[in-house]
Amino acid sequence: MDFVIKELKSVNNPRSIHGIYPYRGKISAIDAEQIMSQMPKGSIVLDPFCGSGTIVYEGLKYGLHTIGVDANPIAVALSNGKIHIPLSLNEVTSEVESLIDRAKTLKSIPPASNYSTSLFHKESLCEIMRMSVFYEEMTDYVKACFLGTIALTARGCNHYKWTSSTVGKNIEPKRYIPFYDKLRQKVKKHFLPIKNDSIVYYEDTRNIDKIIQPNSVDFIFSSPPYFDCLDYTAYYARIVYDILGYERLQIRSRLIQSFNNYENDMKIVLDKLYKILKTGGQVIFVVGDKKIHGKVINGAEFFQRISPFGSYHIVERKYSGTSSKVFDAINNTERKEQIVIWTK
């Protein structure tokens, strides 16, 4: 099918559920909605690099059967949190209040690392560590809110000098942010339950043929990992991993993060995506220009060169209203993106 793709003057939607956590590099919900609203109802749509689940969630609004895959446990937790929201707000608030009560009465709590201790007010961190004891017991939505509140609290303890998506210098003295109260507010703010007909897999996309059957998907829609290899385990994610006791470097090693191997890894992925896509199905990749070692690389040209698909169409656009404009100014680049559409 021929998608109508309009230029976006803004990619921000402050009332969106996707503000639950400041996930780096996520596709705009407005962008996802524009494309998915044109797909036939009932289509099976796969996002092989689902990140925090923007495409997985937005597709449900249009009666699409969505599937997400990611090798980052934070991404999977956030995606599941968005699609598994209880229908009752009272149920959610009761769960949170019960967890807070239990956290307050703990006689001992896990020790915080030096890294986390350096970033938070001690009382805020104490509340976080108390709640972290019950992380595995939390329902998916509350887990996602818990992770987002950690990021919000870290930013607040540093007097909100950090941006919503990046971590800056430590600001002293630390400001006390009441974590329990912030968590209560977050579960209410992002409470946007949706009828769920989706699944999210914690899996390496290079092995996607192990979980998705051949010729079974109508559309593959994704914003793949940036080919300047943005570190999806850095920034606020590093704080979350530290608090939960995850081995960040081990997680990072599973992701497509190495520029030296990027082309080969993505070729493996594209070859496997070709096999699981139905004949006549389409792949939509939102990519963009990136500056690597002083050279600007056109994303569409890069992916087309390694693609197994014969028929393709490219739409290039630029837009404003994005948090990337600061980095564009530093790198002396314009915010340009290409939407590559392949047909099998």
Solvent accessible surface area in square Angstrom, and as a share of the most:
residue,aa,sasa,rsa
1,M,95,0.42
2,D,136,0.70
3,F,20,0.08
4,V,97,0.56
5,I,27,0.14
6,K,138,0.58
7,E,114,0.51
8,L,16,0.08
9,K,173,0.73
10,S,51,0.33
11,V,22,0.13
12,N,88,0.45
13,N,71,0.37
14,P,118,0.74
15,R,214,0.78
16,S,17,0.11
17,I,3,0.01
18,H,11,0.05
19,G,46,0.44
20,I,1,0.01
21,Y,6,0.02
22,P,30,0.19
23,Y,18,0.07
24,R,45,0.17
25,G,25,0.24
26,K,76,0.32
27,I,21,0.10
28,S,18,0.12
29,A,14,0.11
30,I,55,0.28
31,D,2,0.01
32,A,0,0.00
33,E,64,0.28
34,Q,31,0.14
35,I,0,0.00
36,M,0,0.00
37,S,55,0.35
38,Q,50,0.22
39,M,9,0.04
40,P,76,0.48
41,K,170,0.72
42,G,34,0.33
43,S,9,0.06
44,I,52,0.27
45,V,1,0.00
46,L,0,0.00
47,D,4,0.02
48,P,0,0.00
49,F,27,0.11
50,C,7,0.04
51,G,11,0.10
52,S,4,0.02
53,G,1,0.01
54,T,4,0.02
55,I,2,0.01
56,V,0,0.00
57,Y,10,0.04
58,E,4,0.02
59,G,0,0.00
60,L,17,0.09
61,K,103,0.44
62,Y,64,0.24
63,G,28,0.27
64,L,2,0.01
65,H,73,0.33
66,T,2,0.01
67,I,27,0.14
68,G,0,0.00
69,V,0,0.00
70,D,17,0.09
71,A,9,0.07
72,N,1,0.01
73,P,26,0.16
74,I,2,0.01
75,A,0,0.00
76,V,17,0.10
77,A,17,0.13
78,L,0,0.00
79,S,0,0.00
80,N,28,0.14
81,G,0,0.00
82,K,1,0.01
83,I,3,0.01
84,H,71,0.32
85,I,12,0.06
86,P,27,0.17
87,L,155,0.77
88,S,45,0.29
89,L,64,0.32
90,N,116,0.60
91,E,101,0.45
92,V,0,0.00
93,T,29,0.17
94,S,70,0.45
95,E,37,0.17
96,V,1,0.01
97,E,66,0.29
98,S,55,0.35
99,L,8,0.04
100,I,0,0.00
101,D,84,0.43
102,R,97,0.35
103,A,0,0.00
104,K,112,0.47
105,T,103,0.60
106,L,44,0.22
107,K,205,0.87
108,S,89,0.57
109,I,58,0.30
110,P,52,0.33
111,P,126,0.79
112,A,37,0.28
113,S,46,0.30
114,N,139,0.71
115,Y,56,0.21
116,S,1,0.00
117,T,77,0.45
118,S,47,0.30
119,L,8,0.04
120,F,6,0.02
121,H,39,0.18
122,K,162,0.69
123,E,89,0.40
124,S,0,0.00
125,L,11,0.05
126,C,47,0.28
127,E,25,0.11
128,I,0,0.00
129,M,10,0.04
130,R,51,0.18
131,M,0,0.00
132,S,16,0.10
133,V,67,0.38
134,F,12,0.05
135,Y,14,0.05
136,E,130,0.58
137,E,104,0.47
138,M,9,0.04
139,T,62,0.36
140,D,47,0.24
141,Y,0,0.00
142,V,0,0.00
143,K,34,0.14
144,A,0,0.00
145,C,0,0.00
146,F,0,0.00
147,L,1,0.00
148,G,2,0.02
149,T,0,0.00
150,I,0,0.00
151,A,2,0.02
152,L,58,0.29
153,T,0,0.00
154,A,0,0.00
155,R,66,0.24
156,G,0,0.00
157,C,0,0.00
158,N,0,0.00
159,H,63,0.28
160,Y,76,0.29
161,K,142,0.60
162,W,7,0.02
163,T,74,0.43
164,S,64,0.41
165,S,20,0.13
166,T,19,0.11
167,V,41,0.24
168,G,39,0.37
169,K,174,0.74
170,N,70,0.36
171,I,51,0.26
172,E,120,0.54
173,P,105,0.66
174,K,29,0.12
175,R,113,0.41
176,Y,87,0.33
177,I,6,0.03
178,P,44,0.27
179,F,0,0.00
180,Y,19,0.07
181,D,58,0.30
182,K,43,0.18
183,L,0,0.00
184,R,65,0.24
185,Q,104,0.46
186,K,18,0.08
187,V,1,0.00
188,K,116,0.49
189,K,141,0.60
190,H,5,0.02
191,F,37,0.15
192,L,76,0.38
193,P,47,0.29
194,I,33,0.17
195,K,177,0.75
196,N,61,0.31
197,D,70,0.36
198,S,22,0.14
199,I,81,0.41
200,V,16,0.09
201,Y,62,0.24
202,Y,109,0.41
203,E,39,0.17
204,D,20,0.11
205,T,7,0.04
206,R,48,0.17
207,N,47,0.24
208,I,0,0.00
209,D,68,0.35
210,K,153,0.65
211,I,46,0.23
212,I,10,0.05
213,Q,127,0.56
214,P,84,0.53
215,N,89,0.46
216,S,32,0.21
217,V,1,0.00
218,D,34,0.18
219,F,15,0.06
220,I,0,0.00
221,F,0,0.00
222,S,0,0.00
223,S,24,0.15
224,P,5,0.03
225,P,17,0.11
226,Y,48,0.18
227,F,6,0.02
228,D,60,0.31
229,C,18,0.11
230,L,24,0.12
231,D,28,0.14
232,Y,31,0.12
233,T,0,0.00
234,A,21,0.16
235,Y,67,0.25
236,Y,4,0.01
237,A,7,0.06
238,R,106,0.39
239,I,0,0.00
240,V,0,0.00
241,Y,1,0.00
242,D,48,0.25
243,I,11,0.05
244,L,31,0.16
245,G,59,0.57
246,Y,73,0.28
247,E,119,0.53
248,R,56,0.21
249,L,127,0.63
250,Q,120,0.53
251,I,16,0.08
252,R,82,0.30
253,S,86,0.56
254,R,84,0.31
255,L,23,0.11
256,I,13,0.07
257,Q,13,0.06
258,S,46,0.29
259,F,80,0.33
260,N,140,0.72
261,N,81,0.41
262,Y,2,0.01
263,E,69,0.31
264,N,94,0.48
265,D,15,0.08
266,M,0,0.00
267,K,92,0.39
268,I,63,0.32
269,V,0,0.00
270,L,0,0.00
271,D,48,0.25
272,K,46,0.20
273,L,0,0.00
274,Y,79,0.30
275,K,122,0.52
276,I,1,0.01
277,L,0,0.00
278,K,73,0.31
279,T,119,0.69
280,G,50,0.48
281,G,7,0.07
282,Q,11,0.05
283,V,0,0.00
284,I,1,0.00
285,F,0,0.00
286,V,5,0.03
287,V,13,0.08
288,G,8,0.08
289,D,36,0.19
290,K,37,0.16
291,K,80,0.34
292,I,17,0.09
293,H,171,0.76
294,G,62,0.60
295,K,141,0.60
296,V,79,0.45
297,I,39,0.20
298,N,39,0.20
299,G,0,0.00
300,A,1,0.01
301,E,119,0.53
302,F,19,0.08
303,F,1,0.00
304,Q,41,0.18
305,R,150,0.55
306,I,10,0.05
307,S,20,0.13
308,P,52,0.33
309,F,6,0.02
310,G,68,0.65
311,S,69,0.44
312,Y,108,0.41
313,H,107,0.48
314,I,60,0.31
315,V,37,0.21
316,E,93,0.42
317,R,17,0.06
318,K,102,0.43
319,Y,23,0.09
320,S,72,0.46
321,G,23,0.22
322,T,9,0.05
323,S,74,0.48
324,S,26,0.17
325,K,128,0.54
326,V,90,0.52
327,F,76,0.31
328,D,24,0.12
329,A,81,0.62
330,I,128,0.65
331,N,69,0.36
332,N,131,0.67
333,T,40,0.23
334,E,103,0.46
335,R,45,0.17
336,K,67,0.28
337,E,18,0.08
338,Q,1,0.01
339,I,0,0.00
340,V,0,0.00
341,I,9,0.05
342,W,0,0.00
343,T,44,0.26
344,K,50,0.21
